[in-house]
């Protein structure tokens, strides 16, 4: 069951790893030909390879002996064997350590590890007061043994020559490769090749720590047994326990009474427990029986048996179900089932039961190849009991997304969407976001990226799902579009060359259709200095049409050729100043932009994809006031703009910016989209923008479009917003937006702490134009170090004329395990500016 039980076996599977049995010790001890122990000091500078060492040797080294050992001999003389008694079987005589302080005054003996001190070792360096999910513990490096060896350090050692047994006591430390074991007593049986550790056993490897009462391990068979295991998974800040741990082989293990949680010690707000568990690392699979997920000591999920993956290999199984309640669907329950079809593709079956509408069947298929990836989603509701349309009540939707790089410099991008009817997204859309899509895109792109040029091939259609949009206002399909762009800066004499060329065939029912070829070469000479810039630019544009169903009396193959000249210039002035006690650099940046395009009659040209740009500060410096190629605006105008900025000397951050600009026209604008009368005003609206950092946590911005020629309403567009965000996750957003005869809205959103763990969240988006609420929600979210929950009540409309929709959503997230319910966190990130769960 990938959704729940995947994490627990990942934590436990690390316990299978056991110490190796080879050794190149400070003291080499092994049985001789007569069956007795022979121990020799190891000369670290000997050049004998590891392969010449006795197998399964071990290092019984006391800390006093380490201090008293002489420096390695430089003449490579053969060391003499240690003298040893032969009657150590019945009465083993320990090697008595001398005083460490007498031979090495600066050394400090390690304290004996008592059983009660093992847990502090497990938690050393872990700040359980900090919530999981942040930076993982930077684990101190584990002492390294020489590769393929096993080194033992102990306060005392007893060697039995007849039984070939070494007993280590006191503080015993066994180091093997990047693993370490500590205990108060370790018995090493050289003949049976076993290790028995007891009294506060501690084991550590990268990312994993565990403690146990007793551990038995057979080196050759790689089998072992541990009791009363407690573990820490450092990379996940997780912990757990097992009553018994049986290592069947180096790849298989059996456990009983296993638990897993990310809650700190002493806290078990949530706990995942299994009565029995079997792990198979070779197959990457595990099985468990008697699985229980408890929250606040209350069982919330029980499974009698489950099979799960214990590594990156995926396995089929049920995922966490999702539960919600909305006015449109009633009680809404989905239970996804994951299908691991192959290493590079999978599928998910999603049955969804809605109390008001019926049973929906959904599926998701994903594939991942070295140079390609994509997914297919589809869902079908055979009989929607709430659907008001007569006749067929079946409803469905589909989506296909794919990207890839089939060849070098080539890539493709596909995005295709389908719904069965106009109300589908409002009624059955799974997202909490307002379903404001008016047109669903179906597009396929193929792109070649050269060194300084690119080529795009595209086919594109749209499904309009808003039936209030007239047929004449719906978008054209591009079947196909071929787009070429060339940009070669800094050529001979400092010139810049650019070329834009496009061929596209436009198609739409009951309207003019046909092809359009458009080419636009340009040349510029940018002159830049530290104090300013001057850029003259000349471009030509030629457009040819081949049309069907053209208006009677109009040319089926109209053409148009225009020339455009622009001159862009600016200066930079700077001075040192002070901003609220901070040293700043204040700039003054005047800019003049002249544009000339002669008027060309374009009344016979269709309008396939052209529209007039919104008037913003950036649009003051465009060479065409229309998008697309169907209209080229005539121009004889000069833009005058002024910007001032305040930059922090310490950080370079922009603390304040204000911009003001206006266009002055030297002739009327004859070319319009709808062939209306030319625009005769001598100047454009004045546009002003301001952005400022108002304090450590406050930011504000405002803008206004002021029309001096309109006697009734001079303010055509305006906005103002204030944003507060501090390090204590307190967020406040206030905004007002106005566009003449189109919208006037206020928007308030907030996330504010109610206590140390409880936050309130809310948003109210109100339309002053329609005198009604577009969206409002209120909720709470509670967060602890190992779990959080969110509850949201929401009302919204996709537009001012739509009916209201109400919903209640609940999400429970168990950190380090899974999330149950709706993705409220993603919804809040979209609805509250500055909100983030990262």
N, C-alpha and C positions, 0 to 999 in steps of 0.2 A: 504494500500500500504506500506508494511514493509520497503521498501527501503528509502522512503522519509518522510512519515508522522508519523512515529512512535515516533520521538523525541518530537515533539510539544505537543501531548497529554500527554506524560509523564511529561512534564513541567507543563502543565495546570492542570492535574488531582490532583496535590498537593493542589490546591486551594479549593478543595471540603472539606478538613478537616477544621472543625470549632471548636471554644472553647466549652468546656463542661459547664454545668450549675450548678454543685454542688459547695458548698463552705463550708469551715471551717475557717472563717475570723478572722482577728485581732479584728474587731468589727462584731458581728453577728446581722444582721438586718432582721426582718421579720414582717409580719402583725400579730397582736394579735387577740384575740377573738372578740374585738370590731372593727376590721378592721383598726386599727391604727398601725403605725410603732412602733416596740419595738426593741431597739438596746442595746446590752449588750457587755461590753468588754469581749473578749475571753480569758479565762485562758488557756495558752498554756500547763499547767501541769495537766489539768484535764484528767482523764482517761476515759472519755465517748467515746465510739466508734463512728466512722463516721456515722454509720447507725442510730444513735439517733439524728443526726442533722436535722434541718428543711430542707426539700428539696428546691433546687433552691435558697438558700440564697446567699447573696453577701456581700462583704466587702467594705463599703465606708470609706476609711481611708485617712485622709489628712496627708501630711508629717509633719506638725507641731504637729498633734495629735500623730503621731508615736513617735516623740521626747519626748512628754510630758506624754506618757502613763506610769503609774507606773509599777514596776516589778510585775509579777504575784504573787498573794497571795499564801502562803504556807499552810494555814489552810483550803483551799478549800471552803471558805465562798462563799455563793451565791451572785454574784454582783447585784447591784440594777439597774433597768432600767434607761435609759437616760431620763431626762426630755425633753419633746417635746411640741411644740405649736400645737393647733388644727386648726389654720386658715391658714395653709401653702398652701392650694390649690390655692387661689386667689393671695396671695402675698407670695410666698415661701421665707423663710428666710434662707440664707445660713449659714452653720457653718463656722464661721470666724476663720481662722487659726491664731494662735499666732505666734510671731516671732520665727523661728526655731533657729536663732542664739542666742536668749536669753536663750533658754533651753538647747541647744547643740551647743556650740561655734564652734566645729570642723566640723559640717555638712555643706555641700554646696548644696543648692537647685538645682534641675535639671532645665535646661533651658526649656522654653516653646517650644513645637514642632510646629513650624509654617508650613503651607503647603509646602512652598518652601524648607524646610529642610528635607522633607521625602526622597527625592532622595539620599542625602548624607547618610542617614541611610541605604538605600538599598545597596549602594555601599561600605559601611564601611568595610575595610579589604580586598577588592578585588582590586588587582593590575591589572587594565585593560591594563597597559603598557606592561605586560607580556602576551605572547600568551597563549591561552587555550591549554589544553592537558598536561600541566605539573602537579605539585602537586595541588590538589584542596585546596580551602581555608580552613584553620583550624578554623572553626566557633567557636567563644567564646561560652561557655555554657550559655544556656538560663536559667534565674532564675526559680527555680522549686517551684510550689505550692504543698501543700500536696495532695496526690493522691485523685482524685475525687472531687477536690475543685476548686473554681474560686475566685481568690483574686484580689481586686481592690485597687490601690493606686492613689491618686489624690491630686492636690493642693487645691481643694475646692469641697464641696459637698452640695447639697440641697436635703432635704428629704421632700416629700409631703406625709403626713400620710393618707389623705383622698383618694388620687389617687394611693397610693402605687407606687410612682415614685421617683427614685433617679437620680439626675442630677450631673454628675461629670465634672469638668472643670479644666482648666490649663493644666498641664501635667498629662494625665490620662494613667495609665498602668494597663492592665488586664493580669494576668498570670493564665494559666490553664495547669496543667501537664507540658509538655515540649513545650508549645506554649505561645506566648506573643503578645498582641495587644496594640498599643499606639494610642492616638488621642488627640485632643484639647478639644473635648466635647463628652461625652457619656451619653446617656439616657437609664436607666434601668427601664423597666416597670415590676414590680413584679407580678402584676395580669395577664398581657398578656404574661409574660415570653418572652420579646423581648429586644434586645439591638440595639440601634441606635447610630452609631459613625459617626462623620464627622470632617472636618477640619484637613486634614493631617493624615489620618488613615494609620497605619503601622502594619503589621502582620508578624510574624516570627515563623517558626518551623525549625526543623533540616533539612538543605539542601535547604530551601525555604524561600524567603522573598518577600513580596508584599506590595504595597501602593495603596490606592484608595481615591477618593474624599469623598464618602459616602458609608457606609455599614449598612445594616439592616439585623438582624438575629433573627429568632424565635427559642428559645431554645428547646421547646418541639417538635415542628414539624421538627426541624433541617432543616429549610428552610431559605434562605437568598438572598440578592441582593446587588451587589456592582457595582459601576460605575467608569469608568476611571481607570482601574486596570493596574498597572505596576509591573512586577515581575522579580526576579532574581533566577535562578537555580544554586546554589552554586557549586554542585559537577561537573557540566558541564561548569561552567563559561559562562552561557547562560542567555539571558534576553529576554523580550518580553512584550506585552501589550494586553489588551482586552478592548473594549469599554464598554461592560456590561458583568456581570457575574451573572447568576441566578442559585442559588442552589435550585433545585427542591426537593431534599431529601438528606439524608446523603450519598447517593450513585450515584445520578444523578445531572448533571449540564448542563446548556445551556450557550453558550458564543457567542458573536458577535464581528466581526472585530478583530480576534485574529492574533498575529504575534509571530515569534520566530527567533532568530539569536544568534550567538556566537560572533558577532562583538562588539567592545567596544562602550559605549555610544557616540553618535555623528557620528557613522560610521554604514552605512547600505549597505556595499558592497554586501552582500547577505541577503535575507529576505524571509522567508516562511510565507505566509499569508492565512487566511481562512475567508470567509465572515460569515459563521455560523458553529457552532460546537456543537455537543451533546456528552456528556461523560456518560458512564454507568460503574461504578466501579464494580458492582456486576457481570456483564457479562464480564468485562475486554475489552469492545469494545467502539469504538467511531465512529461517522460519521461526515463528514464535507462536506460543499458545497463551491463552488467557490474557489478552491485551486489554488494558484499562487506561483511559485518559481521565484524570481527575482534575477538577478545577475547584479551588476552595474546598477541597476534601469531598467534593460531590462528583460522582461519576458522570461524565458527559458523553462518553463513547466507550463501547465495549465490543471487542471482536474475539470470538473463540479461537480463531486461527488466522494467521496471515503469513504471506511469503513476501519478501522485500529484498531490494538490492543493498549491498553493504559497501559499494564503491561507485565509481562513476558509471558503471554499466546499469542501464535502466531495466525496469521490470514492470510487467503489466499489473494493474490493480486499481482499486478505487482511490480517488482523491477525496479531499475534504469536501463535503457537501456545502452548498450555499443556501441560505434561508433569508427571505425578505418578505415584506408586506407592502403593497402599493394599491392605490385606489383603482388603477387600471387592470391589474392582474390578480388581486387578492393575495392569498398566501402563495408565495413563489419559492419553490424548492427545486434545486438541481443537484444531481449526484453524478459528477464526471467519472468516467472509467477510462484509465490510461492503457493504451496498447503499445507495447514496445515491439515494433514490427521488424526493425533492423537497426544496426548501429548508427545509421545515418538518416533514418526517417522513422516517424512514429505517428500515432493518431490518438485522439481522445473522443470518446462517445459521450454525449451530454444529454441525457434525458432530463426534461424540465417539466415539472407539474405545476400548473397555475390553477388555483381553485375556481377562478371565474372563467377561464378560457379553455382549459383542457391540457392535454399532454402534448408537448413539443419534443421533437427529436432533433438533436444537433450533433455536429461532428466537426473536428478540426484535424487536418492532416498537415504535417510539417516534414520538410526534407532539408538536409544539409550536406552539400557536396563540396569538394575543395574549392570550386570556383562558382558555385551556385547555391542559393538558398531561397526558400519560399514557404508559403503556407496557403492552405485552402480551408475556408470556413463555410459551412452551410447549415441551415436549420429549416425545419418544416413543421408547421402546425396543421394537421389534416382537417381539423374541425374547430374553428374558433367560435365559441358560443356567444361571444360578445360582439362579434363583427356584424355591423349593421347592413352591409351590402347584401343584396339578394343573390340567390344562386350559389355559386361555389364559395364555400367558407374556408377553403384551404388557403394558407398564407405561408410565405417563406422568404428567405434571404440567402445570399451567397456573396463570398468575397474571395478574391485571389490576389496575392501579393508575391512578387518574385523579383529578385535582384541577382546579378551575376556578372562575371567577367570572362566570357568565353574565349577571348584571345587577348593578347597584349594590347593595351590601349583601348580595347573595346569593352563596353559594359552595356547592360540592359536593365530596364526598370519597368515593371508591370504592376498596375494597380487597377483592378476591375471590381465593381460593386453592382449588386442587384437586390432590389426588394420587390415584393409582389404587388404592393399598393402604396398609395400616398401616405397612409396613416401608420404604416408598419413601424417606423422608428419611434414614433410617439407612443404607440401601444405596447410594443414588445422590445424596444431597444434595451440592451443590457447595460449601457453606460448611464451613470448618474448625471453626466453632463447634459445640458439642455440640447435637445435634438433640433438644432437650428439649421441643419443642412437643407438647402433648397434643391441642389443638383448633385446627384451621385456620379462620380467620375469613373470612366472606363478608359484607361490609357495604357499604351505600350510604347516605350522609348528605346531606341538603340543609338548609342553615342560612341563616337570615336574622338579621342583627345590627342591631338598632335602637340608638337612642341610649342607653337604659338598660334594654333588654329584648332577648331573643333567642328564636328559635323554631327547633327542630330537628325534622326528619322523618327517620326511620331505618327501614331494613329490615336484618335481621341474622340469619344462620344460621351454624352451626358444623359442621365435619366432624371428628369425633373419630377420631384415628388411633392411639389407644392402646386396643387391644381388651380390656385388663384392666379398663377403667372400665365399671361396670355401667350399663345403660340408664337406670336411675332417677337416677344421679348425673351424667348428661350434661346440658349446658346447654340451656335453652329457646331457641327462635328467637323473635325479635321481628318480627312481620309485621302491622302496622308498629308503630313507636313515635313518638309526637309529644310533644315536651317544650317547655314554655314557662317562661322565667325572667324575673322582673322584680326590679330592685334600684334603689331610689330613696333614696339617703342624704341626710341633712341637709335634711329637709323642714321644714314648719311646726313650731315649738316645738323644733326640733332632732331630730325623730323620724326614724327609718329605717324604710322600708317594703320588704317583700320578699314575693314571691309565686312559688311553685313549683307547676306543674301538669303532669300527665302522663297521656297515654292510651297504652296499649300492649296488643297482642294477643299472647299467648304460645302457642306451638305446639310439641308434641313427640309422637312416636309412643308409644302405649301408656301415656298418663299424662293427668292432668287438664290441660285446655286452657281458654282463654277470655280475656276482656278485663279490664283493670283501669283504673279512672279514679281518680286521686289528686290532691288539691289541698291546698296548705299555704300559707296566708297568715300573715305574722308582722309584728310591730311592735316596735321597740326604741328606747330612749332612751340613747345613749352619752354619758356625762359624763366628760370627759377633762381632766386637769390635768397639769402637768409632774411632779408628785409621785405621781400615781396615776390610777386610772380606776374607774368604776362603770357597769355596763351592765345594766339590767333589760330583759327581752325576753319577749314573750308570743306564742305561736303556736298555731294550730289545724290539725288535719289530718283530712280526710274522705276515705275510700276506698270505692269501689263496685266489685263484681265481677259479671261475667256469665260463668258457667262451663259447660263441657261435660264429660261423663264424671266428674262429681263423685262422691265416695264416697257409697254408698247411705245415705240417711237424712240427708245433709247438705244445707244450703241451697245452691241453684244461684246465688243472687244475694245473697251476704252483704255487709254493710256494716260500717264501723267509723268512729267519730269519737272523737278524743282532743284534749286540750288539754295544752300544755306551757308551763311557766314556768321561766325561768332568771335567775339573778343572778350576773354575773361581776364580780369586783373584784380590784384589785391595787395595791400600793404600790411605789415606787422609792426606795431608799436608796443614796447614793453616798458614797465617801470616797477620798481620795488615798492611794496606797500605793506599794510598790516590789516589782517582780517580777524577780528575777535581775539586779538593777542597773538596771532600766528603770522609769521613772516610769509608773504605771498608775492607772486609775480602777477601783476595785472596787465592784461593785454587790451589793445584797441585795434580791431581788424576791419577796416573799411574795404568794401568790395564792389566793383562795378562790372556788369556783364551786359555786353551789347549783342543783340541778335537780329539778323536780317534774313527773312525768307520772303521772296516776292509772291504775290497772290496768284494762285492757279485755280481756275474753275474746276470744281470736283463734284458738281451736282449729280452727274451721271454715274458716279462711282457708288457701288453698294457699300453698306456698312456691315462687314462680317465680324470684326473683332475690335473695332475702335471705340473708345470712350474717352471722355475728358478726365484728366487726372484731377484728383482732389488738390485743392490749393493749399499747399504747405510751404514751409520755408525752403525745403529742398526744391520744390517745383519752380522757384524763382529763377533757377539756373538750368532748366531743361531747354533743349533745342526744339522741342515740339510739345505743345500743350495737350496733344492727343496720344493715347496708346494705340498700338497696332499700326498698320500701314495704310488704312483706308482713308485717313484724313491727315494732311500735312498742313498745320496751321500757318497762315501767313503772319509775318512778324516784322515790325520795324520798331524796336523797343529797347529800353535801357533799364536794367535792374540796378537799384542802389540799395545796398545793405550794409549794416554795421553790426559787429559782434564784439562783445567784451567778455573776457573770462578772468577768473581769479584762480590761480593755481598755487597749491601749497608748496613752499620751498622744501619742506622736509620730506614729503611723500610724493609730490607730483600730482596729487589728486585734485580734480576740478571741484572747487568749492562753490563757484557761482558762474552762471553763464546767462547772458541776455542777448537776444538777437532781434533786430528790427529791419524790415525790408519792404520794398514796394517797387512795382514795375511802372515805368512811364512810357506810354504809347505815342508814337509819332504818326500813326495812321490807324484807321479803323480796322477791326478784325473781320474780314469778309467771310472766311471759311468757317462754317458751323456744321454741327452734326446733322441737324434737321433742316438745313437750307432756310433757316429763318433770317431775319434782318441782321445785318452786321452789328457788332458791338462797337459803340462810338465813344465810350468813356475815354478820357485822356490818361487815366491811370487805373491801376488795379486796386484791389483792397489792400489795406495795410495789414501786414501780419507781424505779430510780435510773440516771442517765446521767452520764458524765463524758467530756469532750473537752479535750485540752490540747496545746499546742505545747511539746514537750519539749526543743527546741533549735532551732538554725538550720535543720536539715534533718529533724528528727524530729517526728512527730505521733502521737498515740495517742488511742484512745477505748475506752470500755467501757460495758456496760450489764447490768443484772440485773433479773429479775422474781422477787421473793421472796414466797412464799405462806406466811404464818404459820399458816394453818389446815390445812396438809397435813403430817401427821405423818411420812409416808414420804419424800417428796421435796419439800423446801421450795423448791428452785430450779427454777422452771418454765421459765425461759428465761434465757440469758446469752450474752454475746459480749464478746470483747476483741480489739483489733487494734492493731498498731504499723506505722507506715509511715515509710520513710526514702527521701528523694529529694533529691539534691544537684545542683549545676550541672555535674557531670562525668558525668551520665547513669548514676549508680549508684542502683539502686532495690532496696529490700528490703521485702517485705510479709509479715507474720506475722498470722494470724487464727485464732480459735477461735470456733465457733458451736455453740449447744446449744439445742434445743427438746425439751421433755419428750416422750418416746415417739415422736418424729418424726424428729429428726436430731441428730447429734453429729459435727462435722467439724473437721478442721484444714486449714488452707490456707496453703501457703508458695509465694511467687513471688519471682523475683529476676531482675534484669538487672545484670551486674557486668562491669567491664572486665578483660580478661585481658592486654591490651597496649594500645598507643595506638590501634590500629585494630580490635582483636578484642574482642568482648563475648560472654559466655555468658548464656543465657536458660534459665529452667527454672520449672516449676510442679509442685507435688504437692498434690493435693486428696484427702484420705483420710477415709473414713467410719469413725468409731469404732463407730457403731451396727451396721454390717454387717461390720466388720473387713476392709475391702478398699479398694483405691484406686478412686476415681471418675474421676480424670483425672491424668495425669502426662505432661509433655513435657520434653525437654531439647534444646538446640540451641545453635548458635553463629551469630553474625552478624559479618561483616567489612565495614567501611565505609572507603572512601577518599574523596577529594574528587570523584571522577567515577563511582564505581560502588560497589555493595554487594551482598552475597549473604547469604542466610539459609538454614540447613538445620535442620529440625525433625524429631525422631522423637517420636511421640505414641501414647499408649494412653488410651482413655476408655470410660466407660459412661454411658448417659443416665440410669440409675438404679441403685440398689444391687443390683437383681435381674437386670439385663440382662447379656448376655455382653460380653466385652471386644472392642474394635475397635482395631486397630493401623494406623498410617499413617506414611509418611515423605514430607516435603514439602521442595521446593527452590524458592527464588526468587532470580533474578538481576536486579538493577535497574541499568540504565545511565542515569545521571542526565542529564536533558536529552533522552533519547531514548525509552526504553520500559522496561517491566518484563516479564520472562519467567518463567513458572511461576505457582505459587499465590500468592494474596494473604496471605502470612504476616504482613506488617506489620499488616494489619487484625485478624488473629487474635491477635497479641500485644497489641494495644491493648485487646482485650476480656479477655485472660487475665492480664495483669499490670497492676495498678492503677498509674497514673502513667506508663505507657509511651506514647510519642508519637513519630511520625515527622516531625512538623512542625518 
